[in-house]
């Protein structure tokens, strides 16, 4: 048996501590392990998603902060915190002292007073302020550094470029007649729409991107900044004091609408090993649509790889989603590829066209692919993030489909930030529809970690002997990995995407471990020959292939979320506790029956579910009686539950 936290989130490091603070009517969460201020709320209304200070190196990598000497003074409605922060990695050595205060009137101030202890290159040092995505489409007042004031609004659809520049302050209405003002000092700030990378926020940061970077920071250079939040207007009487938190989460299923469940596939395993008979059998149980393979046509081994993956696809009875990466020798490469297709006769579904020197595919390469692959279904877009597609929009008139990839860790890496990205995934689809219309849309691939850094300005540092590759996340094998996958399936399916490609087939980037296990078992603590919890999520959804997804809503989506499916008159509801505390859930669904099968995947049985997936899946769960259209459930930390009403 593994330690319980490893089953939870892949690591036996305890969940980060959280300190709850109140500044008059304002409630805040402070995380002392990283100096992150989260969830600045007035009652149920979220003013800010977060505030943090970041040191970003020449490749935009964030240097992890180490917090020390924390001192906390609090009353019922005030607080004062001081702490030291060290950001030290390689040649970067930056220290800052943090001061965080809140008064009884709801004014909050966060001060950073820093000094460089070495000379290094940086792309950014300073505060980032996150307005929640609930602000989308809402009016705001912009105060600029030159003293001018403008009336504007947060973008409704994802903005490809910075909506606000040269900022001194942003104000927006939180409740009728009550606004919150966020003031910035110590640098020039601007705002970007972080939904481009599935972050659940509009991020206001320094220094403006129009100023060339990276910049050399000299030893002894000082950097001081502050963020101040103030309330203006009439405060409702019921919000004049700190609010009591609710303990029950409502999850509601709306059976008046539905969408077709998208096609779901996996990526070919990057370790290159063939599938065993048992692995093939387990993968067939997922009812997959396709297998993605990336082919760099300029590489000498491309035909060997193509033959291997074609055999795998035929063994799994799925089609191939082929991502072709072209060079400037594209015409010759496409001619050779067309010959391979004629010889191998693979089960091709879609061919995605990319050029290695482009972030988003330009028309010339699509037209060339049309010439030499006239019978193929051709898609294109970007192999990177939605932001690249949003900034360089595809030639839709030439395409049979559009694509972009997705991962939740471009800017933040902790468990809470991972969960926050889920709701935003749907907004990328809604925004894409504004410029691609009804063309089929594929999100491919979806991974927990970035597969590469599209914005790097220099080589990546070499890995130590005990370091995981940057593409590997220990949460891949955890219950949280399963819950995150369920949330991703929910939001992307409900938004009307046509095709989804997740992870890989096997290995530490896949849905199950290989028989021999991973190369670093002391770091990635999977079970050799076992499956990951996300395998069971995909299997539960895969049993409804050809069915529909029903809209559902959680009253606390950062705590509990899930999805509802229907097919041939049958309904299935999947729920996940996305946090480290037990949660009570009230499920409301018009067509719940008096008896239901309830199957839980949690700390009590996850080891068996990973080691013996066939045995686990053969068990329907427990038979439970319910009240009409309502069911209450207690979910253990990071638990996943499947609910099947009995007709």
N, C-alpha and C positions, 0 to 999 in steps of 0.2 A: 504493500500500500504506500502511496505517496502522501506527503503532508497535505493537509486540507487546502491551504492556499494555492498549491500547485494545481489541484483540480479546479479551483476557482478561476485563477488567472495566470497559471503557468509558472509561477515563481513563489518561493516560500517567504519572500519579504512581506511583512505585515501591510495591510491596507493603510494608506496615508492617514495621519491624524487630521481631524478637522476641528477648528475652533469657531464656535458660533458667537457672533458679535452683534450688538445693537447700537445704533446711533439714533436715539429718539425712535421715530417710526420705521427707520431703515434697518433691515436685517442683512447680514453679510456672513459668508463663510470664508475663513482664512485657513490656508493650508501651510503649516509651518515647515513642511519638508521641502517646499520649493518657492515659498514667498508669493504664492498665487492668491489673489483676491477673487472670489467667485460669487455669482448669484447675488448681486446687489438688488434687493427687492423692497418694494413698498406694498405690504400685504401680499396679494397674489400677483401683483404687477412687477415684472422684471424690468429694472431700469438698465442695468448692465449685466452682461454675461460674465465679464471678468476684467481684471487689470493685472498686468504682470510686467516685469522688466526683463528684457532679453539681451544677451550678447550673441550676435550672429557673426560667424567667421566668413572668410572670403568665398565659401561655397554655399552660404546661407544655412549652414548647419548651426544648431543652437547649442551653446556650451551649457551643460547641466549646472545649475546653481547648487551650492552647498551652504545650508543655513546654520548659523550658530549664534549663541548669546541672545536667544530670544527672551525678552521680558514683556510680560503682559499685565496690564492694569485695566480692570473693567468694573463698571457699575451696571445697574439695570439698563441704562440707556446711553452710556458713554464708553469709550475705550481709548487706550493708548498702547501701541506695541512698538518696540524697537528690536532690531535684529541686524546681524552682519551676514553678508552674502559674498561667497568666494566663487568666481567662475574661472576655473583653471584647467586647461587642456592643451597639451603640446606647448607651443610658444605663447599661448594666450594666458595672461594672468591679470584678471580684473577684479577689484574689490569694491563693494558699495555697502553703505549703511542705509537701512530702511527705517522709516518712521511712518506709522499708520495711526491716524487719530479719527475719532468720530464724536460729535457732540450731540446734545439732547435735541437740537433743532433739525437734525438730519444732515448736517454738513460733514463730509468725509474727505480727508486729505491723505494722499500717499506721496511720500517724498523719497527720492533716491539721491544719495550723495556719494559719488563714486570716484575712484582714482585708478589709473592703469599702473600696474606694477611691472609691466614688460612692454616691449615694442612689438606690435603685431598688426596684421591686416584685418580690418573688420568691414562688414557690409552695413551693420546697424548695431547701435547700442542705445537702449533706452526703453521707455514705457510703451506698452501696447494697451489700448483700451478697446474693449469688445462690446459693441451694442448688439443686443439680441436680434435674431432674424424676425421676431415679431414686429420690429420697427419697419419692415419692408412696406413701401408705399405710403408711409406716414410723413406728415410735414415736420420740418425741423428748421431751426434758426441757426445760421452759420455766422460766427464772428471771426473775422480774418485778422492776420497780424498787422495789416495796414490800417486797422480801425474800422473798415467797412463792415456792414451787416447785410446779410442776404437771407431771403426766405427760400427754402428749398424743400426737398423731400428725399427720404431714403429710397433707393431704387426698388421698384416692385419686382422686376425681372433682373437677373444677375447682370450687373454692369461689367463690361469687359475692361473698363479703365476706371481710374480713381474718380469717384463722384464729388469729393470735397478736397480742396487744396488750400495750403497756406492758412492752417487753422490756428485760432486762439481759443475757441470754445464752440461747443455744439449744445443746443437745447432742444428738447422735444417734450411733447405733452405725454404725461404718464397716466393721468386721470383728467376728466373734464375740469378745467380751471386750475390744474396743477402741473407744472413742468419741472423737469430736472435739467440742470445745466452742468456740463462737464467742461472744466477749464484746463488748458494745457500750458505749461511753462517750462522753459529751459532749452527749447529747440523749436523748429518749425515742424508742424504735424500735418499729415494728410490721411485720407481714408481710402481703403480699398474694400471691395466686396469679396469677403473671404468665402462666400458660397461658391466661388469659382473652384475652390479646392475642397468643398464640402464642409468647411468649418461653419459652425452655426452662428456667424457673427459678421458685422461690419467692423473691420479693424482700423482704428486710428493709431498711427505709428509715426515715429520720426526715424530718420531724416528723409526729406523728399527724394524720391527715386530719380528725379531729373539731375540731382547732384551726382557726379561720377563716383563709382565705387568699384573695387574696394578702396578703402582709405587707410593709410598707416596711422595707427595710434602710437604716440610716443610714450615711453615710460615717464610717469609723473603727470600725464595729462589728466585733468579733472573733468567729470561730467556730472552735472546736477540738474535734476528735473523734478516736477511735481504735477500731480493730477488732483483736482479739487471738484467734488460733487456738491451742489447746493440745490435746495428745493425752493420753488417760487410759486406762490398762489395759495389757495384755500385747501387746507388738509381736512378731509372728512373726519368727523369725530371718532368713528370706529377705528380709524387708522392712527390715532394720535399716540398709541402705545404699541409695544411689540406684539405681534400676532402669534397665536398658538398654531403650531403646525398640525396639519391633518395627517392621520395615520393610515387611512384606507385609500387604495387606488381604485378608481372606477375604470373598467374597460368595457366599452360599448361597441356592439356590432350593429351596423346599419344594413339590413338585408334588402333595402329598397333599390340598391344599385350594385353593379359588379363590373369587373373587367376581365378579359381573358388572361389566364396565367401565362406569363412569358415563357419562351423556350429557355431552358437552363442547361448550361454545359460547364465543362472543366477544362483547364489547361493541361497540356502534355507535361509530364514531370521533367523538370529541368535537370535532374540528376541523370537522365538518359537511360536508366535501367528498364528492361522490359517488364510488363505486368505478369505476375504469377497467375495461375489458374484461380486461386482463391481471391486475389485482388480483382480479377476480371468479374468474378461472380458477385462480389460485393458492390462493385461499381455498376453492374447491370441493374441491381436493385434500386438504384437512384433514378432510373428511367430518364437518363440524360438525353438531351437533344443532339449535342455536338461536342467535339474535342478540338480545342484551339492549339495550333502549332505556329510558332514564329519561325519563318524561314528567311534568312539573310542570303539572297541569291548571289552575293559576291563571294560567299564562303565555299571552300572546296568540298566540304562534306555534306552539302545540302541534299544531294540525292539520297545518300545513306539515311539521313534523318527522315526525309520524306517517306521513304519506303517503310521505315520502322513505325512511324506514326500512322501510316495508312493501314498497316496490319493491326495496330491497336484499335483504330476506329472500327474496322470490320469486326474485330472480336467483341467490341462493345455494342455493335449494331447501331452506331451513331454516324452522323456526317462530320466532315471536317470544316472548321472555321480556320482558314489559312491566312495568316498575316504575312504578306510579302513585303520585304524591305529591299528597296531598289537603290542602286547607286547611279552615278551619271552614265554608267554603261547599261542602262535599263533596257534598251531595245534588245541587245544581245541576251541579257539575263531572262527576259520574258520569252524570247524564242526558245531558249534552252529549257525553261520551265514548262512551256507548252508541250515540248517533246517528252519531258518526264511524265506529264499528266497522261499523254497518249500511251506511254509504255506501262505506267503503274496502274492506271485506271482507279484512282482513289475515290472514295465516296464524298465528293466535294459538296458542301452546302453553300458557303459564302467565301469569297476571296476579298480580303481587306488590303488596300494598296497604300503603302507608306513610302516616303523617300527618306533616306537616312540623314539628309541635310536639312530637312524641313520639319517644323513642329506640326503643321497641318498640311495635308496633301493638296498640292496645286493641280489645276486641271490637266496639265500636259501629261502627267504620269497616269492619270485615269484614262485619258484618251488613248495612250499607248497600250495600256492593259486591255482596253476594249478591242483594239486592233488584233492583238495576239491571243486573247482569251474571249472570243466573241460569244461563246455559249455560257460564260460564267455569270453568276450573280455577283456584281462588283459593289463593294462598300468602301468607304474611306472616311477620313476625318483626322483624328489624332491618336497616336499611341501613348500620348501623355494625358494631361489633365483636361477637364472641361474648359478651363480658362484658355487653353490654346485654341480650341474649337471656337470659343466665344470671340476671340480676338481675330482669328483668321477663318472666317466662316466658309463652309465647304460649298463647292459648285453643285448644288442639289440637282440641277437639271441633267447632270451626267451620271448620277448615282442611283443604285438600287437600295441603298441604305447608308446610314451615317453611324459613326462610332466614336467613343472616347473611353478612356480607362478611368479608374477610380481607386483611391486608397484614403484612409482617414488620418494619415500621419504626415502631412506636409509641414504643419506648423507646431503641433502639440502631440504628446506621446503617452500621456497618462490615461488610466482607465476611464475617468470621467469625460475627458475630452474625446476619447474614442466613441463613447456612447452619444455625445452631443452631435456628432456628424450625421447620425442616422436620418433625422428629419430633413436635413438639408439635401440629401441625395435626391429626393423627389423634386426639389426646386431646380436642380440641374436639368432634369427632364422637362419640366414645365417651361424653363427658359429656352432650352434647345428647340422646343416646338414652335417658338416664335419666329425662328428663321429656317427650320427644315420642314415645317408643315407636317404632313401625315406620312412622310417617308419612314420606313422601318428604322427603328433606333436600337442600337446595340450598345450596352455598357460592357466593355471587354478590355482587359480582364479587371476583376475586382479583387484586390489583395489587401491584406492587413498592413503590409509595409510597402513603401515605394520600391518598384523594381529597378529604378535607376534615378539619378538626379538630373532632370532636364535643364536645370539652371546652374549647374556647376561651372565655376570659372577656373578650376584647377583640378589636379588629380585627387582622388579620394585617398585618405591615409591608409596605410597597410594594416591589416588585421593582426592582432596578437594571436598566439596559439590557442587561447581559450575563449576568443571572441566569436560570437555568432556573425555570420554574414549580415550585411545591412538589410537584405531582403527577407530575413527570417524573424518572426515574432513568436515569443514563447506562448503567447495567448492563442496561437493557432490550435494547440492541443487542449484548450481549456473550456470550461463551461461558459466563460465570458466570450470566447471565440464563437461558441454556438449561439449565444444570445445575440451577439452583434450580427451574425449571419442572418438570423431570423429577422432582426430589425431591418437589415438591408433589403432582404427579400420583400418585406412588407411595403416599405416606402417606394421602392422601385417598381414593384408590381402594381401597386395602387395608382401610380402616376402614369401608367400606360406604356411603359417601355416594352419592346418586342422581344428582346433577347438579352440574356445575362450570362456572363462567363465568370465563374469563381475559381480562384486558387489554382491548384494542380491536382492531378490524380493521387499521387503518393509522395511520401517524403515530408520533411518538416515544413514545406510550403503547400501541402496537399490536404486531403480529407482523411487520410489514414497513414500510419507509419509503415515503412517497409519491414520485411521480415527480419532483416539484420539490424534494424534500428538506425538512429541518426549518428552522424560522426562525432557529435559532442554531447553525449548523454548526461554529463554533469551540468550542462547548461540548458539543453532542451530535453525535458524529462518525460519524453513520450514512452509508450509501451511498445516494444518491437512486435510487429505483426498486429497491433491493435488499431482501432479507428479513433478518430477524434469526435467529441460531442457534436461538432458541426456536421459530421456525416449523418447523424440521426436527424438533424433538422432538415437537411436536404432530402433524406429518405422520406420523412413525413410529408414534405411538400411534393416530392416526386410521385407519391401515390395518388396525387390529384392532377397529374398531367392531363391536359385537355380540358380541365375544369376552369373555374374562375376564382378570382380573389374578390372578397367582399370588403368594402371600406370598414375600418374600425378605428377607434380613438381611445387613447389612454388619457386620464386626467393628470397623470404624472409620467410623461414619456421618458424622462431621464431616469426613472426608477423602474417602471414596468412597461413593456410594450409587447406587441404580438401581431398576429395576422389571422384572418378567417378565410377559409376556402370552401368551395362548394363544387360538387360534381354529381350528376345523375340523382339529384335530390338529397344527397348526403352533405353534411356540414362537418368541418373540422376547424377547431380553434387552437392556435398555438400561442403560448404566453412565455415570456422570459422575465425573470427578475434580473435586472442589469446592474445591481449593486450589492455591497457587502453585508447588508442587513436584511433580516427576514421581513417580508411584506405581506400584508393582507390585501387580497384583491376581490373586488365585487364585480363579477362578470354579468353584463346585461345583454341578452340576445333574445329577440322575439320568439325564436323557434327552438329554444332549449326544451328538451324532453324531460320526463320525470326521472328517467334513469340515463346515466352517461358513463362511458368508460373514461377514466382519468388516469393518464400515464405520466409519471414524473421522472425527470432525469435530474438528479441533484447529488449532493455529497454522499447520500446513503447508498447509491447504486451506480455512480458514474464509473467506478473502477470496473465493475462487471460489464457495463455497457460498452466500455472501450476494449476490454479483453475478449468478450464473447458477444459481438453485436448480433449474431444470428439468434442466440438465446434471448437476448434482451428484446429484440424486435418481435419475437414470437409471443411475448407476454402482452396482452391487451391492457393491463393495468388493473385498477380497482373499479368495481361497479359502485356508483354513487347515486343516491337519490337527491333530487334538487327541488327547489321551489319553482313555481311557474316563472319562466323567463329570467331567472336570477340564480346565480351560484356564487358562493363565497369560498375562496381558496387561501390557504396559507402557504407562501412560497419561501423556502429556505434561500440563503444567499446564492445568487447566480443560478437558481433553479430554472429549468425549462419544463413546461407542462403541455401535454397534448390532451385535448378534450374532444371526444367523439360521442355526440348524442345518439341514442338508440332509437331507431325509427319505430 
